[in-house]
């Protein structure tokens, strides 16, 4: 007799999170150990923060700083990696964003693990890449 899948968890509206980006990890992004390069995850984390910043204000943003990036678990080929972003603070020219990175793995896609998180400061800039006010 086939195993019965556990019931799906139903999230309340306050628990629903929508990722800034979500991607399947492919072999082209692996290191010699067979896991995904940390640098690839960092670039995606930066992309997620940038996407989120544009929801705060429709401006051009550049990365000022990434803080406290610590890899907790490896990411494997085939993992679905989600980057959840939230606004922590909005300043005059910058927005501070917290990005949580999670990997869903396994054929049943029922295991989700935290990979890393980081605080990212994005600065709004003009066409000459000079800081500009976010709310104008």
C-alpha positions in Angstrom: 0.0 0.0 0.0 1.4 3.5 -0.9 2.3 5.9 1.8 -0.2 8.5 2.4 1.1 12.1 2.2 0.8 14.2 5.4 -2.0 16.8 5.2 -0.9 20.1 3.7 -0.4 22.9 6.2 -2.8 25.7 5.8 -1.3 29.1 6.5 -3.2 31.9 8.0 -3.2 35.2 6.0 -0.6 36.6 8.5 1.7 33.7 7.8 1.7 33.8 4.0 5.0 34.9 2.6 5.7 35.6 -1.0 9.3 35.3 -2.2 11.0 38.2 -3.9 12.5 35.5 -6.2 12.4 31.7 -6.3 14.7 29.5 -8.5 15.6 25.9 -9.0 19.4 25.4 -8.6 21.1 23.8 -11.6 24.4 22.0 -12.1 26.1 24.9 -13.8 26.3 26.7 -10.5 28.1 24.0 -8.4 31.4 24.1 -6.8 33.9 21.2 -6.9 32.2 19.7 -3.9 28.9 19.4 -5.8 26.9 22.1 -3.8 25.9 25.5 -5.1 28.6 28.2 -5.0 28.0 30.6 -2.0 28.8 33.5 -4.4 25.8 32.4 -6.6 23.5 32.5 -3.6 24.9 36.0 -2.7 24.2 37.3 -6.1 20.7 36.0 -5.9 20.3 37.5 -2.5 21.4 40.9 -3.9 18.9 40.5 -6.7 16.1 39.7 -4.3 16.9 42.8 -2.2 16.9 44.9 -5.3 13.6 43.6 -6.5 12.1 44.3 -3.0 13.6 47.8 -2.9 11.6 48.7 -6.1 8.4 47.8 -4.3 9.3 50.4 -1.7 9.9 53.1 -4.3 10.1 53.0 -8.1 13.7 54.1 -8.2 17.1 52.7 -9.4 18.8 51.1 -6.4 22.4 50.0 -5.8 23.7 47.9 -3.1 25.6 49.7 -0.3 26.2 46.9 2.1 25.4 43.3 3.0 25.6 42.5 6.7 25.9 39.2 8.6 25.9 36.7 5.8 26.5 33.3 7.4 25.7 30.1 5.5 23.9 27.6 7.8 23.3 24.8 5.3 24.5 23.9 1.8 22.3 24.3 -1.3 22.1 21.3 -3.6 21.4 20.9 -7.3 17.6 20.6 -7.7 16.8 22.5 -4.5 14.1 25.2 -5.0 15.6 28.3 -3.3 13.3 31.0 -2.1 14.4 34.5 -1.1 12.0 36.2 1.2 12.5 40.0 1.7 11.0 42.5 4.1 11.6 46.2 4.7 13.3 46.8 8.0 13.9 50.6 7.7 13.4 53.4 5.2 15.8 56.3 5.4 16.1 59.4 3.3 18.1 57.8 0.4 18.3 54.2 1.5 16.2 51.2 2.5 17.3 48.4 4.8 16.0 45.0 3.8 16.2 41.7 5.5 16.4 38.7 3.2 15.8 35.1 4.4 16.9 32.3 2.1 15.3 28.9 2.3 15.8 25.7 0.3 13.1 23.2 -0.4 14.6 19.8 -1.2 13.7 16.2 -1.8 11.6 14.5 -4.3 8.5 15.2 -2.2 9.5 18.9 -1.7 8.3 18.7 1.9 11.6 19.6 3.6 12.4 23.3 3.8 15.6 24.4 5.5 17.1 27.8 6.2 20.2 28.5 4.2 21.2 32.0 5.3 19.8 35.5 5.9 21.3 38.9 5.4 20.6 42.6 6.0 21.0 44.5 2.8 21.1 48.3 2.5 20.1 49.6 -0.9 20.5 53.2 -1.9 18.3 55.0 -4.5 20.4 56.7 -7.2 20.0 59.0 -10.1 21.3 58.5 -13.7 24.8 59.6 -12.5 24.6 57.1 -9.6 24.3 59.9 -7.0 22.1 59.2 -4.0 18.6 60.7 -4.3 15.7 60.9 -1.8 13.5 57.8 -1.8 10.2 59.6 -1.2 10.1 62.7 -3.4 
